[in-house]
Amino acid sequence: MANETRIDFYVLENSNGQGRLRVACRVTEKAYRAGHRVHVLARDAEEAGVLDDLLWTFSQSSFIPHALATPQNDERSSPVRVSHCLPNATDIDTLISLANEPIANYTEFSRIAEVVGTAIEDKAIGRTHFRFYRDAGLIPNTHTITSP
């Protein structure tokens, strides 16, 4: 990839139980509407399933065509994919990460959006990811979200 990967952190100030996931849905919607091919990386299969359902219902005024991808079926025809496995980056330009680990192959994506929740564990994970990208020479952008 010739251009530097853009890294954005969306940090929640306050939240209800699904705040982190709702922010991920909003960021996904914005990226999809801008014409990007998006992969939402969940922490695990259960969270991927919740995100799959939430993308259909989080907003009455939006429609985000998406598919739940699995290792057996990566759903390449869908402009938005959700899974708990890193995607093949050849046809994805935007990765929205809810994962526990930073994205080691970040150079394969044009943009990575990291969503950080309000729980102590979420904040610790966010700090680790931020340091990882900063130590790699990138300058992450931070956006504070007051309500999901």
C-alpha positions in Angstrom: 0.0 0.0 0.0 1.5 3.3 -1.1 -0.4 5.6 1.3 -0.2 5.6 5.1 -3.1 4.0 6.9 -5.4 6.4 8.6 -6.1 5.4 12.2 -9.1 6.8 14.0 -10.1 6.1 17.6 -13.8 6.6 18.6 -13.7 6.9 22.4 -17.0 6.8 24.3 -17.4 9.1 27.3 -20.6 7.5 28.5 -22.6 4.6 27.4 -25.3 2.1 28.0 -24.8 -1.7 27.5 -24.5 -1.6 23.7 -22.9 1.9 23.3 -19.7 0.5 21.9 -21.5 -1.6 19.3 -23.9 1.3 18.4 -20.9 3.5 17.7 -19.4 0.8 15.5 -22.7 0.7 13.6 -22.7 4.5 13.1 -19.1 4.4 11.9 -19.9 1.5 9.6 -22.9 3.4 8.2 -20.8 6.5 7.5 -18.1 4.5 5.8 -20.6 2.5 3.7 -22.4 5.7 2.6 -19.0 7.1 1.5 -18.6 4.2 -0.8 -16.0 2.2 1.2 -15.9 -1.6 1.4 -16.0 -2.3 5.2 -15.2 -5.1 7.5 -16.3 -4.9 11.1 -14.0 -7.0 13.3 -15.8 -8.2 16.5 -14.0 -9.6 19.5 -15.7 -13.0 19.2 -18.4 -14.9 17.3 -21.0 -14.0 19.8 -20.3 -10.3 19.4 -20.2 -10.7 15.6 -23.8 -12.1 15.8 -25.0 -9.2 18.0 -23.5 -6.7 15.5 -25.1 -8.5 12.6 -28.5 -8.1 14.2 -27.8 -4.5 15.4 -26.8 -3.3 12.0 -30.4 -4.1 10.8 -32.0 -2.3 13.7 -29.8 0.4 15.3 -31.4 3.3 13.3 -34.9 3.5 11.8 -33.6 5.7 9.0 -30.7 3.7 7.7 -30.1 0.6 5.7 -26.7 -1.1 5.7 -26.5 -4.1 3.4 -24.2 -6.5 5.2 -23.4 -10.1 5.8 -22.0 -12.2 8.6 -18.7 -13.6 7.2 -17.2 -16.9 8.4 -13.9 -18.6 7.7 -15.8 -20.9 5.3 -17.7 -18.1 3.6 -16.1 -14.6 3.5 -19.1 -12.9 1.8 -17.0 -11.0 -0.7 -20.2 -9.8 -2.6 -21.3 -7.8 0.4 -20.1 -4.1 0.8 -20.1 -4.6 4.6 -19.0 -7.7 6.4 -19.0 -8.6 10.0 -16.9 -11.4 11.6 -14.5 -12.2 14.4 -11.7 -13.1 12.0 -9.3 -10.7 10.2 -10.4 -10.3 6.6 -8.5 -10.8 3.4 -7.6 -7.1 2.9 -7.5 -7.3 -0.9 -11.1 -6.0 -1.3 -11.6 -4.2 2.0 -10.4 -0.6 2.5 -11.9 0.2 5.9 -11.6 -2.0 9.0 -13.7 -1.2 12.0 -12.1 -2.9 15.0 -13.7 -4.0 18.2 -11.0 -6.6 18.7 -8.8 -7.2 21.7 -5.6 -7.1 19.7 -4.3 -4.2 17.5 -4.3 -4.8 13.8 -0.8 -6.1 13.0 -1.3 -6.0 9.2 -2.6 -2.4 9.4 -0.7 -1.4 6.2 -3.1 -3.5 4.2 -6.0 -1.1 4.9 -6.6 2.5 3.9 -8.3 3.2 7.2 -8.8 1.5 10.6 -11.4 2.7 13.0 -10.9 1.5 16.6 -14.0 1.8 18.8 -13.2 2.1 22.6 -16.0 1.6 25.2 -16.3 2.9 28.7 -15.4 -0.2 30.6 -12.0 -0.3 32.3 -11.0 -3.3 30.1 -12.1 -1.4 27.0 -10.0 1.6 27.9 -6.9 -0.5 28.6 -7.3 -2.3 25.3 -7.7 1.1 23.6 -4.5 2.5 25.2 -2.6 -0.6 24.1 -3.8 -0.2 20.5 -3.1 3.5 20.5 0.5 2.8 21.6 0.9 0.1 19.0 0.0 2.4 16.1 2.0 5.3 17.6 5.1 3.1 18.1 4.7 2.1 14.4 5.1 5.7 13.4 1.4 6.5 12.8 -0.4 9.4 14.3 -3.8 8.2 15.4 -6.8 10.6 15.4 -9.0 10.6 18.5 -12.8 11.4 18.4 -14.7 11.6 21.7 -18.3 10.4 21.5 -20.6 11.7 24.2 -23.6 9.4 23.4 -24.0 6.5 21.0 
